[in-house]
Amino acid sequence: MTTPQTATGATGSGPDYAMGLADRSYAWYQRAATKARRYYRITETLQLLVSAAIPVTAVLAPGEARVPALLGGVVVVLTGMRSVFHWQDDYLRFSQAREAVEAERRLYRTGSAPYDDESTRERALAAAVTRIEQGEMSAWSQLVSTRGREEPPPVTP
């Protein structure tokens, strides 16, 4: 999985390092959230349209079961894609992380606490951005591992 740091190759230190790190992280989360939201909306819209087309095709061609069956298969695939790729969850997580990074950038730019001490502000910003990224990655790991371990409902005879 690409992360804000691996995507930008951020290395080094210096007076502008922490803000550059925050800016790159913000930009990555912005792009990732936009992409996840787009995929989520496209698949949801397609699922609605294809689902609605099933009864219409059954009425328009009452003797033809292949078209409604094919459309039903498309609905199943779209539903499966939503479960596999977690686009809605990604959109929410990435948006939350982006806004958390933005809040830190604002505090840093205005010299507000905890960025009011010139001797520690760079380290504090880098640490805050790292915590945000690690928190988002931890949430992703939990989402993926939880979904894989969900037990199917019991089968009743």
N, C-alpha and C positions, 0 to 999 in steps of 0.2 A: 504494500500500500504506500502510495506517495504521501508524504507529510509536508508541512510547510518548510521544514529544514532541509529535507532531502530534495525537495523540488528546486530550492534556490541555491543549494551548495553553500550556505552561510558558514563562514569560518572567520576567525580573526578576533581582534579586539580593537579598542580605541574609543575616542569620544563619540563617534557616530554609530558604533557597532550596535548598541542596544536599540536605538531608534530604527536603524535599518532592519534589524531582526524583527521588531514589532511591525514595521511597515510591510515587510515581506510576508509575515504571518497573516496579517490582516488581508492582504491582497490574495493570498492562497485561499483563505477561508471564504472570501467573497466569491471568487471564481468557483470553488467547489460547491458552495451553497446554491449559487445560480444554476449550475449544471444539474445538481440533484433535484432542485425544484422543477426545472424544465422537464427532466425525465419523468418525475412523479406526475406532473400535470398531463403530459402526453399520454402516459400509459393509463391514467385514470379516465381521461377523455375517450381514448380508444376503447377501453373496456365498456364504458357507458354506451357508446355508439354501436359497437358490435353486439352487445347484449340486447339493445333495443331493436336491432335489425333481425334478430332471430324470429320473433313472432311475426314480424312483417313478411319475411321471406316464406314462412310457413303458410300465411294467408294468400300471398301472391302466387305461390306454386304449391298447392296442397298435396299433390302427388309426388313431390320431389323432396326427399328427406336429406339428400346429400348437402344441400346448401345450409340449412339450419344446423346440421351436424358439424359441418366445417366451421361455421361461425362459433358454435359452442366450443369447439377445440381451440379457436383463437382466444376466446374468453379465458379458458383454462390456462393457456400459455401466458397471457397477460397477468393473470392472478399470480401465477408462479413466479414471474419476473419480479413482481412487487415484493414477494416474500424473500426472494433470493438477494436482491440488490438493495433493499432497505432505503429507497430513495427519500421517502418522507422522513424517516428517522435521521438520515444523513443531513437533509436540509435543516432540520431543527437543531441538530448538534453543531453543524458548521456555522449556522447563524448565531447561536449562543456563543460559541467560541470567538467568532468575529467581533461581536459586540463587547465581549469581555476584553479582548485585545484593544478595541477602540477606547474603552473606558480607561485602560492603563495609559494609552497614548495621550489622552486628554490630560490626565493627572500629571504626566511627565512634562508635557508642553507648558503647562501652567505653573509648574514648580510646586504643586500641591503635595502633601504627604502621601506616600512615603518618598517622594522624589524631591523634597525640599533641601536635602543635604547634598551639595555638589560632590562630595567624596564618595557617596554610596549610590547615587541615583542610577548610574549606568548598570551596576550589578543588580540593583533592585528591579529595574525594568526587565533586564534579561531573565532574571529569576521568575518574575511574574508571567512573562510570555511563555516560558518553559512550563510552568505549572499549568497554565491554561491548555497548552498543547498536550501535556501528559494527561490532564483530566479528560480531554476530548478523546484521546486514544484509549484511555481506560474505559470510557463509556462505550466506545465502539467494540472493544474486546469483549466486554460484558454482554453487549447486544448479540454479537455473533455466537459466543459460547452458550448463552441462554437459549437462543433459538434452536441451536443444534441439539440441546438436551431436553427439549420439551417432549414429554411423553404423550403418545397418542391416547385418546379417550379409551376407556375399557370397552371391550366388545361384550355385549350381553347376548346370551344364546336365545 
